[in-house]
Amino acid sequence: MILNILTSPQDLNVIQGEHDGAFVLLSWLVALAASYAGLDIIKLVRNRSQPAWRHAWLWAGASAMGLGVWSMHFIGMHA
């Protein structure tokens, strides 16, 4: 209510947004690829019997998911 008294609707700064469909699609594809890579590495973690290899594949999977999520958000912000 106070906002209506102090300013008129014409004075309000309204952000108008648009999205680039190609960047949105690319963001989705990166997210899908990162998810698939992370889930595919789970198979390697389960099949390795040596603890050193399990830790290496676990770190690789975590890195793939982390970089994939970061890349997806970065591309999405450019959309």
N, C-alpha and C positions, 0 to 999 in steps of 0.2 A: 504494500500500500504506500509506504513512504517513497519507494522508488518511483511510483507513478506521479507523486506530487513533485519530486525534484527534477525528473527528466521526462521528456515526452518520448514516445516510441521511435521518433525519427532520430533522437540523440543517441540511442543505444547502439553500440558497436556490435554487429552481428557477424559472426564468421560464417561465410558461405564456403562449403567444401565441395570438391570434386575428386573423383578417383580415376586413375588411369587403369583401365581393365587389364592391360598387359602386365603391369607391375603386380596387380592383385593376383593374377594367374601364376606369375612367376613365384610370388610369395607362397602360394598354396603348394606349388610343385616342390619348392625347397623344403617346406615343412613335411611333405609326404616322403621325400627322399631321406631326410634326416630320421624320421620315425622308422622307416623301413631299415635303414642302416643300423640304428640302435637295436631294433628287434632281431635283426639278422646276426648281430654280434653276440646276442644272448646264446644262440646255438653254439658258437665257438667257445663261450665260457663254460657251457655245460659239458662239452665234449673233451675239453682239456683236463687231464688228470693232474698235471703238475701245478702247484699253487702259483709259481712264478708266471706261468703262461696265463692262468686265470686272472691274475692281477693286471697283466699287460692288456689282455683283451677287455677287461672291465674298464680300465683307463681309456682305451681306444673308443669304447662304446660311449662312455660319458663325454669324451671330447667331441665325438661326432654329434651327439645329441645337443650338447651345449653350443657348438658352433652353428649347427643347423637352426636351432631356435633363435640365436642371435641374428643370423643371416635373414631368417624369415621376418623378424621384427624390423630389421634395418631396411629390407626391401619394401615391406609394408608401409613404413613411414614415408618412403619416397613415393608411394602410390598416391 
